[in-house]
Amino acid sequence: MTLDEVRAFFDAELPFCRELEITCEAIALDLGVARFSYTERWTRPGGFINGGTLMALADVAVFIAMFSRSGIVPLAVTNELKINFLRPAIGRDVLAEARLRKIGRRVAFADVDLFMDGERDRIVAHASASYHLPG
């Protein structure tokens, strides 16, 4: 699975990513990285990037991580997504790095760290997710 293949899939099949300014940044075995390109359109008062946008970013990163193992699986769907917001995300791009922890025949599990671009060691949120795989 290549970065170009994932980006082409996003362009063709995931219009919400374009609307939310979410792109695929990287893919490697068991790893998916998505980027939210900062825009005030998705902020709350005080300039905080809203929680729904950060949840979508985490969700997309897990989708990318799954592709690293099984190729593009358009009909895989989020089964569960839990997120803890640790500090505000303000004023810059945010990256979500998902690590696949287990992938079975029907379910995939992953953890996601979200951080501001350039501040990888300062996590703004942590998520865990499971995806239901078609079968």
TORLO-529760 format. One record per residue: residue number from 1; residue in one letter; y, z negated, x of N, C-alpha, C in turn. Coordinates in steps of 0.1 Angstrom, whole numbers, padded with zeros to 4 digits. Layout:
REM TORLO-529760
+-----+--------+-------+-------+-------+-------+-------+-------+-------+-------+-------+
: num : residu :   n_y :   n_z :   n_x :  ca_y :  ca_z :  ca_x :   c_y :   c_z :   c_x :
+-----+--------+-------+-------+-------+-------+-------+-------+-------+-------+-------+
: NUM :      A :     Y :     Z :     X :     Y :     Z :     X :     Y :     Z :     X :
...
+-----+--------+-------+-------+-------+-------+-------+-------+-------+-------+-------+
***
This chain:
REM TORLO-529760
+-----+--------+-------+-------+-------+-------+-------+-------+-------+-------+-------+
: num : residu :   n_y :   n_z :   n_x :  ca_y :  ca_z :  ca_x :   c_y :   c_z :   c_x :
+-----+--------+-------+-------+-------+-------+-------+-------+-------+-------+-------+
:   1 :      M : -0012 :  0000 :  0008 :  0000 :  0000 :  0000 :  0012 :  0000 :  0009 :
:   2 :      T :  0021 :  0009 :  0007 :  0033 :  0010 :  0015 :  0046 :  0006 :  0007 :
:   3 :      L :  0056 :  0002 :  0015 :  0068 : -0001 :  0009 :  0074 :  0010 :  0000 :
:   4 :      D :  0073 :  0022 :  0005 :  0078 :  0034 : -0003 :  0070 :  0035 : -0016 :
:   5 :      E :  0057 :  0033 : -0016 :  0049 :  0034 : -0029 :  0054 :  0023 : -0039 :
:   6 :      V :  0056 :  0011 : -0034 :  0060 :  0000 : -0043 :  0074 :  0004 : -0048 :
:   7 :      R :  0083 :  0008 : -0040 :  0096 :  0011 : -0045 :  0096 :  0022 : -0055 :
:   8 :      A :  0088 :  0032 : -0053 :  0087 :  0044 : -0062 :  0082 :  0038 : -0076 :
:   9 :      F :  0072 :  0029 : -0075 :  0067 :  0023 : -0088 :  0078 :  0016 : -0095 :
:  10 :      F :  0085 :  0008 : -0087 :  0097 :  0000 : -0093 :  0106 :  0010 : -0100 :
:  11 :      D :  0110 :  0020 : -0093 :  0120 :  0030 : -0098 :  0115 :  0036 : -0111 :
:  12 :      A :  0102 :  0039 : -0112 :  0097 :  0046 : -0123 :  0093 :  0037 : -0135 :
:  13 :      E :  0088 :  0025 : -0132 :  0082 :  0017 : -0142 :  0089 :  0003 : -0145 :
:  14 :      L :  0098 : -0001 : -0137 :  0104 : -0014 : -0139 :  0119 : -0014 : -0140 :
:  15 :      P :  0124 : -0008 : -0151 :  0139 : -0007 : -0152 :  0146 : -0020 : -0152 :
:  16 :      F :  0139 : -0031 : -0156 :  0146 : -0044 : -0156 :  0150 : -0048 : -0142 :
:  17 :      C :  0142 : -0044 : -0132 :  0145 : -0047 : -0118 :  0158 : -0041 : -0114 :
:  18 :      R :  0160 : -0028 : -0118 :  0173 : -0021 : -0115 :  0184 : -0029 : -0121 :
:  19 :      E :  0183 : -0033 : -0134 :  0193 : -0040 : -0141 :  0197 : -0053 : -0134 :
:  20 :      L :  0186 : -0060 : -0130 :  0188 : -0074 : -0124 :  0191 : -0073 : -0109 :
:  21 :      E :  0192 : -0061 : -0103 :  0195 : -0059 : -0089 :  0184 : -0065 : -0080 :
:  22 :      I :  0171 : -0064 : -0085 :  0160 : -0068 : -0077 :  0152 : -0057 : -0071 :
:  23 :      T :  0150 : -0058 : -0058 :  0142 : -0047 : -0051 :  0131 : -0053 : -0043 :
:  24 :      C :  0122 : -0044 : -0039 :  0111 : -0048 : -0030 :  0116 : -0047 : -0016 :
:  25 :      E :  0115 : -0058 : -0009 :  0120 : -0059 :  0005 :  0109 : -0057 :  0015 :
:  26 :      A :  0097 : -0062 :  0012 :  0086 : -0061 :  0021 :  0072 : -0063 :  0014 :
:  27 :      I :  0062 : -0058 :  0020 :  0048 : -0060 :  0016 :  0039 : -0060 :  0028 :
:  28 :      A :  0030 : -0070 :  0028 :  0020 : -0071 :  0039 :  0008 : -0078 :  0032 :
:  29 :      L : -0003 : -0079 :  0039 : -0015 : -0085 :  0033 : -0012 : -0099 :  0028 :
:  30 :      D : -0014 : -0101 :  0015 : -0011 : -0114 :  0008 :  0003 : -0118 :  0008 :
:  31 :      L :  0013 : -0109 :  0010 :  0027 : -0112 :  0011 :  0035 : -0102 :  0003 :
:  32 :      G :  0044 : -0107 : -0005 :  0054 : -0098 : -0012 :  0067 : -0105 : -0011 :
:  33 :      V :  0077 : -0097 : -0007 :  0091 : -0102 : -0006 :  0100 : -0093 : -0015 :
:  34 :      A :  0108 : -0100 : -0024 :  0117 : -0093 : -0033 :  0131 : -0098 : -0030 :
:  35 :      R :  0141 : -0090 : -0032 :  0155 : -0093 : -0029 :  0163 : -0092 : -0042 :
:  36 :      F :  0171 : -0102 : -0045 :  0182 : -0101 : -0055 :  0194 : -0098 : -0048 :
:  37 :      S :  0200 : -0087 : -0050 :  0213 : -0083 : -0044 :  0224 : -0090 : -0052 :
:  38 :      Y :  0232 : -0099 : -0046 :  0241 : -0107 : -0053 :  0252 : -0099 : -0060 :
:  39 :      T :  0254 : -0102 : -0072 :  0265 : -0097 : -0081 :  0269 : -0108 : -0090 :
:  40 :      E :  0281 : -0109 : -0093 :  0286 : -0120 : -0102 :  0281 : -0118 : -0116 :
:  41 :      R :  0276 : -0106 : -0119 :  0271 : -0104 : -0133 :  0260 : -0114 : -0137 :
:  42 :      W :  0253 : -0119 : -0127 :  0242 : -0128 : -0131 :  0244 : -0142 : -0126 :
:  43 :      T :  0257 : -0146 : -0127 :  0260 : -0160 : -0123 :  0265 : -0168 : -0135 :
:  44 :      R :  0264 : -0181 : -0134 :  0269 : -0191 : -0143 :  0282 : -0195 : -0139 :
:  45 :      P :  0290 : -0203 : -0147 :  0302 : -0209 : -0142 :  0300 : -0217 : -0129 :
:  46 :      G :  0309 : -0215 : -0120 :  0308 : -0221 : -0107 :  0301 : -0212 : -0097 :
:  47 :      G :  0298 : -0200 : -0101 :  0292 : -0190 : -0092 :  0277 : -0192 : -0089 :
:  48 :      F :  0271 : -0201 : -0096 :  0256 : -0203 : -0094 :  0248 : -0191 : -0100 :
:  49 :      I :  0239 : -0185 : -0092 :  0230 : -0175 : -0097 :  0221 : -0182 : -0108 :
:  50 :      N :  0220 : -0176 : -0119 :  0214 : -0183 : -0130 :  0198 : -0184 : -0128 :
:  51 :      G :  0193 : -0194 : -0134 :  0179 : -0197 : -0132 :  0169 : -0186 : -0137 :
:  52 :      G :  0173 : -0179 : -0148 :  0164 : -0168 : -0153 :  0163 : -0157 : -0143 :
:  53 :      T :  0174 : -0154 : -0136 :  0174 : -0144 : -0126 :  0165 : -0148 : -0114 :
:  54 :      L :  0166 : -0160 : -0110 :  0157 : -0165 : -0099 :  0142 : -0165 : -0103 :
:  55 :      M :  0140 : -0169 : -0116 :  0126 : -0168 : -0120 :  0120 : -0154 : -0120 :
:  56 :      A :  0129 : -0144 : -0125 :  0124 : -0130 : -0125 :  0122 : -0126 : -0110 :
:  57 :      L :  0130 : -0130 : -0101 :  0129 : -0127 : -0087 :  0115 : -0132 : -0082 :
:  58 :      A :  0112 : -0144 : -0085 :  0099 : -0150 : -0080 :  0088 : -0143 : -0086 :
:  59 :      D :  0088 : -0140 : -0099 :  0078 : -0132 : -0106 :  0075 : -0119 : -0100 :
:  60 :      V :  0086 : -0112 : -0096 :  0085 : -0098 : -0090 :  0078 : -0100 : -0076 :
:  61 :      A :  0082 : -0110 : -0069 :  0076 : -0112 : -0055 :  0061 : -0114 : -0056 :
:  62 :      V :  0056 : -0121 : -0066 :  0042 : -0123 : -0068 :  0035 : -0110 : -0072 :
:  63 :      F :  0041 : -0102 : -0080 :  0036 : -0089 : -0084 :  0034 : -0080 : -0071 :
:  64 :      I :  0044 : -0080 : -0062 :  0043 : -0073 : -0050 :  0032 : -0078 : -0041 :
:  65 :      A :  0031 : -0091 : -0040 :  0020 : -0097 : -0032 :  0006 : -0093 : -0037 :
:  66 :      M :  0004 : -0092 : -0050 : -0008 : -0088 : -0056 : -0011 : -0073 : -0052 :
:  67 :      F : -0001 : -0065 : -0052 : -0003 : -0051 : -0048 : -0009 : -0050 : -0034 :
:  68 :      S : -0006 : -0059 : -0025 : -0011 : -0059 : -0011 : -0026 : -0060 : -0011 :
:  69 :      R : -0032 : -0065 : -0021 : -0047 : -0066 : -0021 : -0053 : -0056 : -0030 :
:  70 :      S : -0047 : -0053 : -0041 : -0054 : -0045 : -0051 : -0048 : -0031 : -0054 :
:  71 :      G : -0037 : -0028 : -0046 : -0029 : -0016 : -0050 : -0021 : -0019 : -0062 :
:  72 :      I : -0014 : -0009 : -0067 : -0005 : -0011 : -0078 : -0014 : -0013 : -0091 :
:  73 :      V : -0011 : -0024 : -0097 : -0019 : -0028 : -0110 : -0008 : -0030 : -0121 :
:  74 :      P : -0004 : -0019 : -0127 :  0007 : -0020 : -0137 :  0004 : -0030 : -0148 :
:  75 :      L : -0008 : -0031 : -0152 : -0011 : -0040 : -0164 : -0014 : -0054 : -0161 :
:  76 :      A : -0012 : -0058 : -0148 : -0013 : -0072 : -0145 : -0001 : -0079 : -0151 :
:  77 :      V : -0003 : -0091 : -0157 :  0008 : -0098 : -0164 :  0008 : -0112 : -0159 :
:  78 :      T :  0020 : -0118 : -0160 :  0022 : -0132 : -0156 :  0015 : -0141 : -0167 :
:  79 :      N :  0007 : -0150 : -0161 :  0000 : -0159 : -0170 :  0007 : -0172 : -0170 :
:  80 :      E :  0012 : -0176 : -0159 :  0020 : -0189 : -0158 :  0030 : -0188 : -0146 :
:  81 :      L :  0042 : -0193 : -0148 :  0052 : -0194 : -0138 :  0059 : -0207 : -0139 :
:  82 :      K :  0058 : -0215 : -0128 :  0066 : -0228 : -0128 :  0075 : -0227 : -0116 :
:  83 :      I :  0087 : -0232 : -0118 :  0097 : -0232 : -0107 :  0104 : -0245 : -0107 :
:  84 :      N :  0107 : -0249 : -0094 :  0116 : -0261 : -0092 :  0128 : -0256 : -0085 :
:  85 :      F :  0140 : -0259 : -0090 :  0153 : -0255 : -0084 :  0157 : -0266 : -0075 :
:  86 :      L :  0159 : -0264 : -0062 :  0161 : -0274 : -0053 :  0176 : -0276 : -0049 :
:  87 :      R :  0183 : -0265 : -0049 :  0197 : -0265 : -0045 :  0203 : -0252 : -0051 :
:  88 :      P :  0216 : -0252 : -0053 :  0223 : -0240 : -0059 :  0222 : -0228 : -0050 :
:  89 :      A :  0220 : -0217 : -0057 :  0221 : -0204 : -0050 :  0235 : -0198 : -0053 :
:  90 :      I :  0243 : -0197 : -0043 :  0257 : -0192 : -0046 :  0262 : -0182 : -0036 :
:  91 :      G :  0267 : -0171 : -0041 :  0275 : -0162 : -0033 :  0268 : -0152 : -0024 :
:  92 :      R :  0255 : -0152 : -0023 :  0248 : -0142 : -0014 :  0235 : -0138 : -0020 :
:  93 :      D :  0229 : -0128 : -0014 :  0216 : -0123 : -0018 :  0206 : -0134 : -0017 :
:  94 :      V :  0195 : -0134 : -0025 :  0184 : -0143 : -0025 :  0172 : -0135 : -0022 :
:  95 :      L :  0163 : -0141 : -0014 :  0150 : -0135 : -0011 :  0139 : -0144 : -0017 :
:  96 :      A :  0129 : -0138 : -0022 :  0117 : -0145 : -0027 :  0105 : -0140 : -0019 :
:  97 :      E :  0099 : -0150 : -0013 :  0087 : -0147 : -0004 :  0075 : -0153 : -0011 :
:  98 :      A :  0066 : -0144 : -0016 :  0054 : -0148 : -0023 :  0042 : -0147 : -0014 :
:  99 :      R :  0034 : -0157 : -0014 :  0021 : -0157 : -0006 :  0010 : -0159 : -0016 :
: 100 :      L :  0001 : -0149 : -0016 : -0011 : -0149 : -0025 : -0020 : -0160 : -0019 :
: 101 :      R : -0025 : -0169 : -0028 : -0033 : -0180 : -0024 : -0048 : -0177 : -0027 :
: 102 :      K : -0050 : -0170 : -0038 : -0063 : -0167 : -0043 : -0063 : -0155 : -0052 :
: 103 :      I : -0072 : -0146 : -0051 : -0073 : -0135 : -0061 : -0087 : -0134 : -0065 :
: 104 :      G : -0090 : -0135 : -0077 : -0103 : -0134 : -0083 : -0104 : -0121 : -0091 :
: 105 :      R : -0115 : -0120 : -0099 : -0117 : -0108 : -0107 : -0107 : -0108 : -0118 :
: 106 :      R : -0103 : -0119 : -0124 : -0094 : -0119 : -0135 : -0080 : -0126 : -0133 :
: 107 :      V : -0079 : -0135 : -0123 : -0067 : -0142 : -0121 : -0063 : -0142 : -0106 :
: 108 :      A : -0050 : -0141 : -0104 : -0044 : -0143 : -0090 : -0034 : -0154 : -0090 :
: 109 :      F : -0034 : -0162 : -0079 : -0025 : -0173 : -0078 : -0016 : -0172 : -0065 :
: 110 :      A : -0004 : -0176 : -0067 :  0006 : -0174 : -0055 :  0016 : -0185 : -0055 :
: 111 :      D :  0022 : -0188 : -0044 :  0033 : -0197 : -0042 :  0045 : -0188 : -0037 :
: 112 :      V :  0057 : -0192 : -0041 :  0069 : -0185 : -0038 :  0080 : -0194 : -0033 :
: 113 :      D :  0086 : -0191 : -0022 :  0098 : -0197 : -0017 :  0110 : -0188 : -0019 :
: 114 :      L :  0120 : -0193 : -0024 :  0133 : -0185 : -0026 :  0143 : -0191 : -0017 :
: 115 :      F :  0150 : -0183 : -0010 :  0161 : -0188 : -0001 :  0172 : -0177 :  0000 :
: 116 :      M :  0184 : -0183 :  0004 :  0195 : -0174 :  0006 :  0193 : -0165 :  0018 :
: 117 :      D :  0198 : -0153 :  0017 :  0197 : -0144 :  0029 :  0204 : -0150 :  0041 :
: 118 :      G :  0196 : -0151 :  0052 :  0202 : -0156 :  0064 :  0199 : -0171 :  0066 :
: 119 :      E :  0193 : -0178 :  0055 :  0191 : -0192 :  0056 :  0177 : -0195 :  0052 :
: 120 :      R :  0167 : -0189 :  0059 :  0153 : -0190 :  0055 :  0148 : -0204 :  0054 :
: 121 :      D :  0154 : -0213 :  0062 :  0149 : -0227 :  0063 :  0155 : -0236 :  0052 :
: 122 :      R :  0164 : -0230 :  0044 :  0170 : -0238 :  0033 :  0165 : -0232 :  0020 :
: 123 :      I :  0154 : -0237 :  0014 :  0148 : -0233 :  0002 :  0157 : -0236 : -0010 :
: 124 :      V :  0160 : -0227 : -0018 :  0168 : -0229 : -0030 :  0159 : -0232 : -0042 :
: 125 :      A :  0147 : -0227 : -0042 :  0137 : -0229 : -0053 :  0123 : -0227 : -0047 :
: 126 :      H :  0113 : -0233 : -0054 :  0099 : -0231 : -0051 :  0092 : -0228 : -0064 :
: 127 :      A :  0084 : -0218 : -0064 :  0076 : -0215 : -0076 :  0061 : -0213 : -0073 :
: 128 :      S :  0053 : -0215 : -0084 :  0039 : -0212 : -0083 :  0036 : -0204 : -0095 :
: 129 :      A :  0027 : -0194 : -0094 :  0024 : -0185 : -0105 :  0010 : -0181 : -0105 :
: 130 :      S :  0005 : -0177 : -0117 : -0007 : -0171 : -0118 : -0005 : -0158 : -0126 :
: 131 :      Y : -0013 : -0148 : -0123 : -0013 : -0135 : -0130 : -0026 : -0132 : -0136 :
: 132 :      H : -0027 : -0127 : -0147 : -0039 : -0122 : -0153 : -0041 : -0108 : -0149 :
: 133 :      L : -0053 : -0105 : -0144 : -0056 : -0091 : -0140 : -0064 : -0084 : -0150 :
: 134 :      P : -0061 : -0071 : -0153 : -0068 : -0064 : -0163 : -0082 : -0061 : -0158 :
: 135 :      G : -0091 : -0060 : -0167 : -0105 : -0058 : -0163 : -0114 : -0054 : -0173 :
+-----+--------+-------+-------+-------+-------+-------+-------+-------+-------+-------+
***
